[in-house]
Amino acid sequence: MRVKEILRTATQAWSPAAHHPAYLALGTSAQQLDASFNTTAALEIFEMDFADTSMEMKLRGSLSTTHRFHSLLWVAFGIGSGGSSGQLIGGGENGTLTVYSPEAILTGRDGTVTGQSCKHTGPVRALDYNPFQSNLLASGANDSEIYIWDLNSFSNPMTPGTKSQPVEDVNVVAWNRQVQHILASAGPSGRAVVWDLRKNEPIIKISDHSNRMHCSGMLWHPEVATQIVLASEDDRMPVIQMWDLRFATSPLKVLEKHTRGILSVSWSQADPDLLLSSAKDNRILCWNPSTGEVIYELPTANQWCFDVQWCPRNPALLSAASFDGHINVYSVMGGCLETQQNSTADKISAAFDTTDPFGTGHTLPPLQVAQPTTTPTIIPPLRTPPKWVRRPLGASFAFGGRLVTFENPPLAPQQLSPQTLPRHVYVSQVTTETEFLQRSEELQATLQSGTFVSYCQSKISSAPSDAEQDIWRFLLVNFEEEARVKFLRLLGFSKDELDKKISLSLGKGGLPNGHGLDMGDLAEKIQTLCSQRKDEAGMAAETSSPAELFSEELKEKTPFHIPVSADTDGLISQALLVGNFEGAVELCLKDGRFAEAILLSISGGEELLKKTQQRYLNKQTNSISMLISSVVMQNWRDIVQGCELDSWKEALAALLTYANPEDFASLCDILGSRLEARGTEKRCLQACLCYICSGNIDKLVECWVSQKECSSPLALEDLVEKVMVLQKSIERLRNSEVTVQSSVLADKLVHYASVLASQGSLDTALSYLPEKSNKAAVQGLRERLIHAQGAVAPAQLPPDSKAPTVGNVVPAAITQGQYPPAPTQMPQLRQPAMPTTQAGVPSPADRPTYPQYPAVALGFPPSQPVRAPLGFTPGPNLPPSSLPGSAAPQSSAQGGIMPVPFPMMPPLSGPPAPGFLPSTSMPPLVPSSRPGGPVSMYSSASQPQGPAPPPPSSAFPSAGPGCPQGGPGAPGIKSLTAPAVPPPPTGYFPWLTEHSEEQVCHL
């Protein structure tokens, strides 16, 4: 497509490729006259400016000359040094060879002519420069004159050798593009001579046997040193011959498409597959010399084009000089002719004078030229992309971290067609996040094998900070036995160390039992004392009757007085005599007798006991009164809501020891929320520990994301590792899959899957995507992953059907915090995909069983039923299937409360807490069941474990499908309560009741 034009009849020369911007030099053509017969001559320089949308080229410099030009050449000699633009060499019609300074012409200063010689005897029709040494110039004229010029010393040219015979005009000279000392020349006879300048003699002559070649152009192949083309101007033989000097007996290829003689040829230095030719048939053709086909034809006017040249700076441009006085610049990349059509109409309108011819003094409006309403003409580009558009090599990243590369290898000299070369496309896997991918593979291997203990231990050893170590230690505890004991140790509380401290504080010896006593010695003394008492009892029985023995015991006791006076002691006695426990307690409290008040309130019923405890605790103002109040009243919400944040460890330890399982998770979350609300990184990491104990994955993710930057791959991996390990620990405790509904976690998992996919881990990435999502990005990523694996995307499942699980991990199906509503029947529990045994973690079937009920206190027979502590209201029986891996113990009493296991709970030895002694009207209590007392955590005995019986028929649903309430660190489910012991009725005297011999022995 034509892009620019100049109205000149001139020879042309483009500026070198290194020059910017691109210039076109025009010298008035010799032996051509216009209609005015003007004989002036000029040398002009035009700029190729694409910012100007008009067709005209801008004239940047002009110089009048005394002669016209047969040839013009712009060389790069001296370009760039001192602002030089190279050198312009013009071959004149009188044998003059002149060297011009382009920058002098452009700036209009003196010194435009830097050299001139008249060595030639005729017009200089041929010019060419050496591509390796730009200071060397070859020129050809009449009588076989060829000179080699050195622009450094222009006055003394050299000859390549003796003149060739027979003598003829030299129409063209051409330097070889690969060998710097090879020069070729050709004349009208069609014979071409190849010169070796090192030997100063011709080395080969080539000519057509038909003797009809009239050579008008000759060019060396840009890349193959032995190939040369010759163009024939003879209308009888309008061909272009390609010769190879290795077998120069006949042309290698003949290009025949022109119908009349060829006037000019030009070979693109940017693409050897583009060869231009212009001929007398008014056609400009672009050839592919390798295949011999015409790949483009320029739209030209009905005039001969005597010179065509490629632009060195912009390889898509070419210029064509025609005999009608036009020099047109074309683009082989195609385009639209609409702009040219509009500009032509504007020129016609502007050609008319706007002055009124009738002298009215008014300016006429512009002439409105009717423009045809034709559609714009689209000029197509080349059939095949040129070399400067074709990439020599290319690379593109594809989905899944794949890198697709290709390359176009250079042609060997013996290969003429690039189509015959094999083409290879390489697909390779690129991994940019090596550490991320390695850690992800380790996590997947752990999830499949179940070796969570060793995985957590490796994370602890490689943790970069103490806070990171603490988090992984807490996660590790979830997979070990005696989890609560180890949680307390991590918080800094150890039973053994505490016993030693208490013994030292009480002044006792540091014996292993912590009480300063040798148990072996104590057992021997008790045995000896029992034997002595039996002997004494036997002797007394032989000498005395039972009545005498009873009277002697009564005589040994000191008589006491029961006061009934009006003072406080008397009023208390009178209240007790009539069974008014509430009045007696009020009198004791008023008199400051708190111990007596609490002792009496035990016999007064549950409500009175609670009131008495509360009034006593309200009067206490020391530093541990709040803790004592919470332990007694089981009110842990005030502790987690009111304690100082620096005491968060103590508050969490108290929850681990005393909190009810159904309240444990929510209380840990409250404590964690308080720590998280402070906003500092330290408090947020402490809050994460609370969320790990409660098993709240949602809060853990939100807290972690609020303080940690999770956009980088390694930061994402840190988060996913913790979430997946915590999820698996909860699944292990509950023997079922755990799902989470967290938008924050879902977004992070989608991002994590995207990073995995970019690193080539397609299977792993697919396992982290939610199976059902309304987000287009998630659906698109899932489809791409499935298609990249060569599978077919599954159809949309109905809402009530269960989608298949992909992979070994279901990270998007994580819910917790709110447990699902309990079913009326126990559903079939699906075991998670975990091995039966794992390194360091015994499977549920192989683990030591938890005790079915707390061990009874010393001195009480095991057959005695265990009652619930005072202060608890009765509740329904929990089915044994509500606890994983525990069998339902057989109750020893008809209608008794079913004991519920306490994990890792040994009995506490020692006297009961003051003020909480059991009433004589009820069976003795197990120490761990005392009202307000701590739940026993340490156990040395375990009961055998059997298969769980079916759930009993009850109106109360089970707590869930095998899911213990609370979190990974929650205490075991406590025994349900029994009715409180009512106070004895008025007038009831238990010491006057007849007892059987068996009852007396028990008493």
TORRO-680291 format. One record per residue (C-alpha): y, x, z. Coordinates in pm, whole numbers, padded with zeros to 5 digits, always signed. Layout:
YXZ;...
END
This chain:
+00000+00000+00000;+00349+00123-00084;+00559+00196+00224;+00860+00394+00091;+01023+00472-00241;+01289+00704-00382;+01464+00657-00715;+01436+01009-00851;+01270+01190-01140;+01163+01502-00962;+00886+01732-00855;+00784+01697-00492;+00662+01897-00194;+00569+01778+00156;+00669+01970+00466;+00384+02161+00639;+00158+01984+00886;+00314+02171+01180;+00660+02037+01099;+00793+01728+01273;+00918+01492+01148;+00759+01478+00806;+00996+01563+00523;+00962+01524+00147;+01148+01778-00070;+01243+01675-00424;+01360+01903-00702;+01497+01768-01029;+01213+01774-01278;+01244+01996-01584;+01198+01866-01941;+01276+01510-01835;+01598+01322-01912;+01721+00981-01812;+01922+00736-02020;+02251+00908-01930;+02123+01248-02047;+02242+01401-01725;+02146+01770-01702;+02250+01841-01342;+01988+01965-01096;+01955+01933-00720;+01717+02006-00437;+01701+01720-00181;+01514+01663+00144;+01420+01313+00264;+01285+01209+00602;+00981+00989+00646;+01103+00748+00914;+00873+00457+00995;+01116+00321+01252;+01324+00206+00953;+01156-00102+00807;+01336-00070+00475;+01174+00089+00171;+01436+00362+00131;+01383+00708+00269;+01673+00872+00449;+01838+01166+00271;+01877+01449+00524;+02001+01734+00307;+02094+01817-00052;+02167+02134-00252;+02289+02162-00608;+02099+02412-00820;+02163+02576-01154;+01818+02503-01294;+01556+02236-01280;+01208+02272-01139;+00862+02277-01289;+00698+02326-00951;+00797+02307-00586;+00615+02433-00277;+00694+02413+00100;+00516+02686+00299;+00485+02728+00677;+00599+03093+00677;+00827+03155+00978;+00807+02796+01101;+00896+02749+01466;+01058+03090+01513;+01428+03049+01580;+01419+02684+01472;+01294+02770+01126;+01139+02493+00917;+00946+02725+00688;+01035+02821+00331;+01086+02618+00012;+00983+02790-00314;+01088+02649-00646;+00957+02750-00988;+01238+02718-01246;+01228+02644-01614;+01371+02985-01709;+01114+03192-01520;+01316+03206-01200;+01134+03191-00866;+01371+03098-00581;+01312+03088-00207;+01522+02834-00011;+01583+02783+00360;+01508+02417+00449;+01702+02427+00776;+02010+02553+00592;+01984+02264+00349;+01935+02017+00635;+02230+02147+00834;+02454+02212+00533;+02534+02570+00626;+02540+02877+00401;+02242+03095+00329;+02031+02833+00161;+01882+03089-00086;+01688+03362+00093;+01520+03518-00213;+01511+03503-00591;+01318+03676-00867;+01308+03659-01246;+00985+03850-01304;+00830+03570-01505;+00918+03539-01873;+00857+03167-01899;+00869+02854-01685;+00685+02881-01355;+00445+02587-01364;+00196+02695-01096;+00254+02772-00728;+00021+02798-00428;+00019+02973-00088;-00254+03149+00103;-00379+02918+00387;-00471+03223+00600;-00154+03425+00547;+00140+03196+00481;+00358+03490+00365;+00139+03535+00052;+00232+03330-00251;+00072+03304-00597;+00267+03196-00907;+00166+03142-01270;+00372+03118-01589;+00342+03182-01964;+00134+03454-02124;-00126+03458-01847;+00129+03593-01599;+00008+03570-01239;+00197+03731-00952;+00114+03764-00582;+00430+03755-00374;+00485+03866-00015;+00772+03671+00137;+00842+03962+00370;+00932+04181+00066;+00997+03935-00210;+01127+04181-00468;+00796+04361-00540;+00520+04122-00651;+00162+04226-00730;-00082+04119-00997;-00444+04022-00937;-00555+04236-01231;-00514+04268-01606;-00417+03959-01792;-00703+03742-01904;-00772+03719-02272;-00692+03537-02488;-00341+03500-02343;-00241+03145-02254;-00013+02956-02021;-00114+02932-01658;-00096+02566-01558;-00240+02597-01207;-00329+02857-00946;-00525+02786-00625;-00622+02991-00321;-00972+02949-00183;-00968+02745+00143;-01248+02946+00306;-01217+03302+00170;-00867+03443+00186;-00896+03705-00093;-01026+03464-00360;-00778+03315-00611;-00842+03092-00912;-00626+03019-01218;-00666+02783-01514;-00488+02710-01842;-00478+02447-02113;-00796+02577-02276;-00999+02445-01981;-01120+02788-01878;-01089+02882-01512;-01082+03240-01387;-01177+03339-01033;-01008+03655-00904;-01111+03891-00626;-00786+04037-00492;-00966+04314-00309;-01097+04444-00642;-00798+04327-00849;-01024+04187-01117;-01176+03856-01223;-01528+03800-01092;-01627+03484-01282;-01504+03256-01557;-01611+02895-01596;-01549+02662-01891;-01693+02351-02047;-01915+02404-02352;-01752+02115-02538;-01423+02305-02548;-01239+01976-02506;-01123+02043-02148;-00744+02071-02127;-00705+02169-01765;-00422+01990-01585;-00539+02046-01230;-00769+02266-01026;-00858+02254-00657;-01096+02434-00421;-01320+02232-00190;-01158+02219+00157;-01483+02313+00333;-01734+02450+00079;-01615+02789-00043;-01809+02790-00373;-01709+02447-00503;-01411+02380-00729;-01289+02081-00934;-01121+02085-01273;-00926+01790-01422;-00897+01732-01796;-00577+01605-01958;-00745+01542-02291;-00770+01171-02369;-01102+01239-02540;-01249+01371-02218;-01067+01216-01915;-01302+01353-01651;-01302+01551-01331;-01568+01822-01319;-01702+01963-00994;-01842+02314-01026;-02046+02522-00789;-02008+02896-00847;-02363+02959-00729;-02489+02796-01051;-02187+02792-01282;-02371+02721-01609;-02275+02353-01598;-02074+02118-01379;-02238+02004-01059;-02090+01657-01090;-01863+01473-01334;-01632+01193-01220;-01567+00946-01499;-01356+00637-01437;-01025+00711-01606;-00981+00596-01966;-00710+00846-02058;-00626+01203-01968;-00581+01303-01606;-00237+01439-01515;-00276+01540-01151;-00533+01576-00873;-00500+01627-00495;-00773+01692-00239;-00721+01573+00119;-00738+01860+00364;-00814+01614+00644;-01117+01457+00474;-01315+01634+00198;-01447+01295+00087;-01104+01188-00042;-00991+01314-00384;-00689+01163-00559;-00635+01154-00932;-00360+01008-01152;-00394+00963-01527;-00227+00829-01837;-00401+00495-01790;-00144+00418-01515;-00411+00431-01245;-00430+00627-00921;-00788+00650-00801;-00932+00781-00479;-01278+00932-00517;-01557+01032-00289;-01662+01361-00453;-01990+01366-00262;-02112+01038-00414;-01894+01024-00728;-01776+00667-00658;-01422+00531-00649;-01348+00410-00298;-00985+00306-00345;-00734+00229-00618;-00365+00222-00551;-00152-00061-00691;+00093+00114-00927;+00350+00020-01189;+00297+00049-01561;+00409+00407-01578;+00236+00737-01586;+00219+00922-01257;+00244+01294-01326;+00206+01422-00967;+00020+01298-00658;+00009+01478-00324;-00139+01406+00020;+00094+01429+00320;-00019+01720+00542;+00140+01570+00853;+00007+01214+00819;-00325+01221+00631;-00306+00848+00552;+00006+00893+00338;+00038+01015-00019;+00327+01039-00261;+00323+00974-00634;+00595+01079-00882;+00612+00880-01204;+00802+00916-01528;+01003+00594-01469;+01216+00769-01208;+01032+00647-00897;+00868+00843-00623;+00655+00614-00410;+00489+00678-00077;+00162+00492-00023;-00072+00436+00267;-00447+00419+00210;-00491+00220+00533;-00378-00108+00375;-00117-00355+00494;+00091-00658+00396;+00342-00689+00111;+00551-00966+00275;+00817-00724+00399;+00848-00568+00055;+00889-00908-00109;+01166-01005+00132;+01346-00674+00091;+01341-00717-00290;+01509-01056-00261;+01774-00907-00031;+01851-00638-00288;+01904-00898-00561;+02137-01097-00338;+02336-00788-00236;+02378-00679-00600;+02633-00957-00671;+02999-00922-00575;+03110-01167-00309;+03476-01169-00429;+03594-01494-00589;+03630-01424-00965;+03898-01690-00995;+04142-01517-00758;+04156-01782-00489;+04130-01518-00218;+03826-01671-00059;+03503-01484-00001;+03203-01641-00162;+02890-01693+00045;+02595-01468-00021;+02391-01558-00322;+02090-01762-00224;+01797-01627-00419;+01505-01860-00434;+01205-01697-00278;+00858-01801-00383;+00653-01967-00113;+00349-01757-00179;+00121-01627+00087;+00163-01261+00178;-00046-01023-00024;-00292-00827+00190;-00372-00479+00065;-00714-00371+00187;-00770-00018+00319;-01032+00232+00210;-01387+00106+00180;-01512+00361+00428;-01315+00496+00722;-01163+00837+00655;-01261+01140+00856;-00952+01141+01075;-01035+00788+01182;-01405+00857+01231;-01468+01009+01567;-01644+01342+01556;-01810+01230+01875;-01774+00940+02111;-01876+00814+02449;-01869+00475+02612;-01979+00358+02952;-02212+00059+02957;-02326-00171+03233;-02549-00016+03494;-02396+00332+03486;-02526+00401+03137;-02338+00642+02914;-02379+00595+02538;-02279+00898+02329;-02293+00988+01963;-02176+01272+01745;-02119+01339+01377;-02252+01689+01315;-02061+01895+01061;-02199+01919+00712;-02382+02233+00618;-02262+02397+00292;-02574+02293+00105;-02547+01930+00217;-02319+01736-00012;-02348+01387+00134;-02294+01298+00498;-02504+00985+00447;-02816+01201+00433;-02762+01340+00782;-02963+01186+01068;-02751+01003+01322;-02846+01001+01688;-02719+00782+01969;-02793+00907+02320;-02818+00679+02624;-02808+00855+02959;-02773+00753+03323;-02460+00874+03498;-02448+00895+03876;-02109+00965+04027;-02181+00863+04387;-02477+01085+04472;-02449+01058+04850;-02400+00683+04834;-02707+00640+04614;-02917+00864+04839;-02822+00670+05152;-02887+00340+04975;-03235+00456+04875;-03305+00563+05234;-03197+00219+05357;-03421+00043+05104;-03716+00262+05198;-03660+00177+05565;-03635-00196+05495;-03963-00184+05304;-04156+00037+05546;-04005-00097+05869;-03944+00247+06021;-03623+00139+06189;-03663+00357+06498;-03675+00683+06305;-03396+00559+06078;-03167+00483+06372;-03252+00816+06533;-03157+01002+06216;-02831+00810+06205;-02758+00905+06566;-02819+01274+06497;-02595+01271+06189;-02319+01046+06327;-01976+01201+06278;-01826+01062+06599;-01923+00948+06948;-01832+00587+06865;-02064+00592+06567;-02342+00732+06784;-02291+00454+07039;-02325+00186+06771;-02648+00331+06636;-02784+00376+06991;-02725+00006+07057;-02894-00082+06729;-03188+00144+06816;-03244-00028+07150;-03314-00356+06971;-03634-00205+06829;-03759-00057+07155;-03932-00198+07461;-03730-00276+07775;-03424-00341+07561;-03207-00476+07843;-03286-00184+08069;-03185+00057+07797;-02872-00141+07717;-02770-00097+08080;-02845+00273+08067;-02627+00307+07759;-02351+00137+07955;-02397+00391+08237;-02608+00191+08483;-02949+00325+08590;-03167+00165+08859;-03322+00491+08978;-02990+00670+09009;-02837+00368+09183;-03124+00359+09439;-03061+00722+09522;-02689+00662+09567;-02752+00362+09793;-03000+00558+10003;-02753+00841+10046;-02480+00595+10134;-02701+00431+10402;-02804+00767+10543;-03170+00729+10448;-03392+00997+10306;-03417+01026+09939;-03775+00898+09916;-03889+00757+09585;-03883+00398+09709;-03516+00430+09795;-03559+00297+10150;-03629+00614+10344;-03990+00509+10422;-04326+00654+10332;-04526+00357+10206;-04861+00524+10268;-04778+00599+10630;-04639+00249+10675;-04958+00090+10539;-05175+00293+10783;-04962+00191+11084;-04975-00175+10986;-05353-00158+10947;-05393+00005+11294;-05164-00249+11456;-05356-00540+11302;-05686-00402+11434;-05543-00367+11785;-05410-00722+11783;-05746-00859+11673;-05921-00674+11955;-05675-00798+12216;-05701-01151+12080;-06083-01139+12105;-06077-01021+12469;-05827-01289+12565;-06044-01554+12406;-06338-01449+12620;-06147-01465+12951;-05911-01758+12897;-05918-02108+12754;-05683-02211+12472;-05477-02424+12707;-05424-02134+12945;-05332-01904+12658;-05072-02158+12530;-04925-02196+12878;-04898-01820+12916;-04706-01789+12589;-04464-02056+12704;-04415-01876+13032;-04325-01554+12857;-04029-01712+12666;-03690-01720+12838;-03550-02072+12878;-03221-02141+12699;-02942-02394+12737;-02835-02637+12461;-02460-02691+12508;-02317-03041+12460;-01968-02965+12584;-01641-03045+12409;-01583-02692+12283;-01684-02567+11939;-02035-02461+12042;-02098-02797+12204;-01971-02991+11904;-02187-02784+11669;-02491-02848+11889;-02426-03221+11901;-02379-03232+11519;-02708-03053+11468;-02889-03280+11717;-02793-03588+11517;-02848-03421+11174;-02478-03400+11077;-02501-03074+10881;-02170-03128+10708;-01981-03159+11035;-02158-02858+11180;-02069-02653+10871;-01705-02761+10893;-01689-02653+11258;-01844-02314+11175;-01600-02257+10891;-01305-02351+11108;-01421-02110+11377;-01478-01832+11118;-01856-01837+11158;-01931-01802+10785;-02286-01674+10831;-02386-01974+11047;-02208-02208+10806;-02402-02078+10506;-02731-02086+10698;-02674-02448+10800;-02561-02550+10451;-02898-02437+10311;-03064-02715+10511;-02786-02958+10426;-02863-02986+10058;-02749-02846+09730;-02402-03000+09726;-02318-02880+10077;-02445-02532+09997;-02223-02511+09689;-01915-02629+09878;-01979-02381+10158;-02030-02093+09919;-01715-02181+09728;-01498-02206+10041;-01631-01876+10165;-01573-01701+09835;-01223-01843+09804;-01125-01670+10126;-01242-01330+09998;-00976-01118+09832;-01135-00775+09800;-01204-00593+09474;-01560-00719+09432;-01505-01077+09546;-01476-01203+09191;-01801-01035+09094;-01979-01172+09403;-01841-01517+09326;-01971-01503+08971;-02313-01380+09083;-02344-01658+09341;-02188-01940+09141;-02324-01821+08803;-01974-01850+08657;-01957-01561+08412;-01692-01708+08186;-01424-01617+08440;-01551-01259+08441;-01537-01209+08063;-01206-01394+08035;-01031-01243+08335;-01154-00888+08379;-00948-00590+08270;-01047-00455+07930;-01114-00116+08086;-01397-00287+08278;-01567-00421+07966;-01877-00212+08031;-01918-00363+08378;-01866-00715+08243;-02124-00660+07968;-02369-00514+08221;-02328-00823+08437;-02400-01046+08138;-02709-00844+08054;-02833-00888+08413;-02741-01244+08508;-02618-01457+08219;-02824-01756+08113;-02986-01703+07770;-02815-02008+07623;-02473-01874+07731;-02531-01504+07676;-02430-01488+07307;-02113-01693+07351;-02008-01491+07657;-02060-01162+07470;-01856-01301+07182;-01572-01394+07418;-01567-01044+07560;-01581-00895+07212;-01299-01122+07091;-01077-01006+07377;-01143-00643+07287;-01092-00712+06916;-00763-00894+06980;-00613-00574+07124;-00616-00441+06765;-00682-00074+06834;-00970+00108+06671;-01120+00203+07007;-01125-00157+07133;-01263-00286+06803;-01553-00041+06820;-01620-00157+07176;-01612-00516+07050;-01873-00422+06788;-02108-00321+07070;-02063-00664+07227;-02139-00833+06895;-02451-00620+06854;-02575-00737+07195;-02509-01100+07105;-02651-01062+06754;-02335-01208+06595;-02338-01054+06247;-02035-01254+06133;-01810-01121+06407;-01949-00771+06368;-01856-00766+05999;-01511-00913+06053;-01434-00673+06336;-01560-00371+06142;-01366-00465+05827;-01045-00517+06025;-01039-00152+06133;-01241+00032+05869;-01153+00071+05504;-01454-00070+05319;-01348-00033+04958;-01502+00307+04894;-01878+00327+04826;-01958+00532+05137;-01759+00300+05363;-01944+00003+05214;-02274+00180+05277;-02179+00230+05644;-02118-00142+05685;-02430-00256+05498;-02655-00020+05694;-02541-00166+06026;-02561-00525+05907;-02910-00490+05762;-03048-00308+06066;-02902-00568+06303;-03037-00849+06085;-03386-00702+06088;-03376-00658+06466;-03289-01026+06510;-03562-01127+06265;-03806-00914+06463;-03714-01091+06787;-03729-01438+06634;-04021-01384+06396;-03830-01559+06119;-03567-01482+05860;-03205-01491+05965;-02929-01618+05740;-02555-01572+05764;-02277-01783+05618;-01988-01538+05612;-01741-01520+05327;-01630-01172+05433;-01985-01040+05433;-02063-01216+05106;-01765-01050+04936;-01863-00710+05070;-02223-00754+04958;-02109-00853+04608;-01889-00544+04598;-02179-00337+04727;-02406-00480+04457;-02147-00396+04192;-02133-00033+04306;-02513-00016+04310;-02525-00157+03958;-02272+00099+03838;-02500+00372+03970;-02808+00235+03794;-02982+00072+04095;-03024-00264+03926;-03316-00394+04133;-03145-00313+04460;-02815-00458+04343;-02984-00785+04245;-03142-00818+04588;-02801-00819+04758;-02651-01096+04544;-02662-01454+04674;-02904-01664+04477;-02672-01962+04471;-02300-01907+04438;-02018-02105+04282;-01816-01795+04202;-01807-01705+03835;-01796-01332+03913;-02117-01350+04117;-02295-01559+03856;-02185-01328+03579;-02299-01019+03769;-02636-01177+03845;-02690-01269+03479;-02596-00920+03365;-02835-00764+03615;-03119-00991+03508;-03059-00927+03139;-03022-00554+03197;-03370-00557+03350;-03509-00732+03046;-03582-01055+03232;-03476-01408+03157;-03221-01566+03388;-03383-01845+03592;-03267-02197+03537;-03055-02369+03796;-03281-02492+04073;-03243-02842+04218;-03056-02860+04549;-03366-02948+04753;-03580-02666+04617;-03602-02316+04754;-03494-02037+04526;-03728-01741+04497;-03641-01433+04694;-03552-01136+04474;-03633-00794+04607;-03716-00697+04961;-03379-00774+05116;-03200-01103+05148;-02863-00986+05273;-02670-01286+05149;-02892-01527+05339;-02770-01429+05684;-02655-01692+05934;-02613-01677+06305;-02371-01768+06575;-02464-02138+06550;-02830-02211+06570;-02970-02484+06345;-03056-02817+06504;-03392-02807+06675;-03667-02990+06487;-03878-03253+06658;-04191-03066+06556;-04257-02699+06542;-04236-02594+06175;-04458-02336+06016;-04295-02001+06083;-04287-01769+05784;-04336-01412+05893;-04070-01174+05758;-04168-00909+05511;-04241-00642+05770;-04554-00428+05812;-04800-00496+06091;-04727-00155+06240;-04429+00070+06208;-04344+00413+06331;-04222+00388+06688;-04212+00006+06692;-04536-00180+06774;-04591-00502+06592;-04556-00826+06790;-04933-00853+06821;-04968-00500+06960;-04669-00493+07194;-04721-00507+07572;-04692-00864+07687;-04409-00979+07907;-04510-01111+08255;-04578-01485+08244;-04400-01541+08577;-04235-01319+08837;-04469-01147+09078;-04482-01316+09415;-04337-01153+09724;-04548-00947+09963;-04746-01157+10208;-04770-01479+10006;-05092-01581+09834;-05078-01591+09454;-05220-01941+09448;-04906-02079+09608;-04686-02259+09351;-04359-02099+09262;-04069-02331+09305;-03734-02322+09136;-03437-02193+09336;-03203-02422+09513;-02888-02519+09335;-03048-02593+08997;-03101-02942+08862;-03436-03036+08717;-03480-03008+08341;-03745-03059+08075;-04041-02834+08027;-03997-02587+07744;-04295-02551+07511;-04455-02210+07519;-04402-02170+07144;-04031-02139+07204;-04088-01780+07302;-04238-01529+07060;-04566-01371+07157;-04604-01545+07496;-04879-01780+07605;-04832-02080+07829;-04940-01991+08185;-05147-02238+08376;-04950-02411+08650;-05110-02393+08991;-04962-02719+09113;-04993-03064+08966;-04666-03156+08805;-04514-02821+08887;-04253-02652+08674;-04399-02429+08405;-04304-02067+08476;-04110-01899+08197;-04146-01526+08130;-03884-01279+08233;-03900-00975+08004;-03952-00650+08191;-03887-00797+08539;-04057-00623+08836;-04020-00785+09177;-03740-00670+09398;-03852-00547+09736;-03659-00570+10056;-03513-00847+10266;-03343-01142+10100;-02970-01156+10071;-02788-01272+10384;-02709-01636+10386;-02973-01732+10133;-03287-01752+10344;-03539-02019+10245;-03563-02332+10450;-03865-02387+10671;-03919-02720+10501;-03999-02565+10165;-04250-02303+10048;-04138-01944+10050;-03936-01838+09745;-04005-01554+09514;-03727-01297+09554;-03628-01331+09190;-03585-01706+09235;-03334-01700+09517;-03028-01912+09445;-02747-01689+09335;-02966-01382+09343;-03004-01147+09048;-03276-01194+08791;-03536-00921+08825;-03526-00682+08525;-03792-00421+08601;-04162-00493+08577;-04464-00271+08621;-04730-00535+08564;-04798-00739+08256;-05016-01042+08215;-05271-01089+07940;-05149-01272+07641;-05339-01540+07454;-05280-01775+07166;-05005-02023+07218;-05126-02381+07275;-04972-02662+07072;-04639-02788+07199;-04664-03060+07461;-04554-03406+07373;-04211-03445+07519;-03894-03628+07443;-03710-03297+07440;-03716-03090+07119;-03803-02725+07127;-03531-02461+07141;-03598-02361+06782;-03867-02220+06555;-03965-01929+06773;-03609-01813+06822;-03511-01695+07169;-03164-01803+07262;-02887-01556+07322;-02894-01228+07134;-03092-00904+07115;-02973-00816+07466;-02997-01161+07620;-03198-01202+07944;-03525-01390+07934;-03519-01766+07967;-03501-01852+08338;-03726-02094+08519;-03618-02451+08507;-03501-02604+08831;-03679-02827+09081;-03518-03099+09293;-03320-02976+09586;-03480-03007+09932;-03316-03299+10113;-03215-03262+10477;-03465-03394+10730;-03401-03749+10850;-03243-03820+11188;-03494-03806+11468;-03738-03590+11279;-03870-03304+11491;-04107-03081+11298;-04213-02883+11608;-04365-03198+11760;-04584-03268+11457;-04952-03191+11494;-05060-02907+11273;-05403-02839+11147;-05564-02508+11223;-05516-02403+10861;-05146-02491+10870;-05103-02299+11193;-05262-01994+11035;-05024-02020+10744;-04730-02049+10976;
END
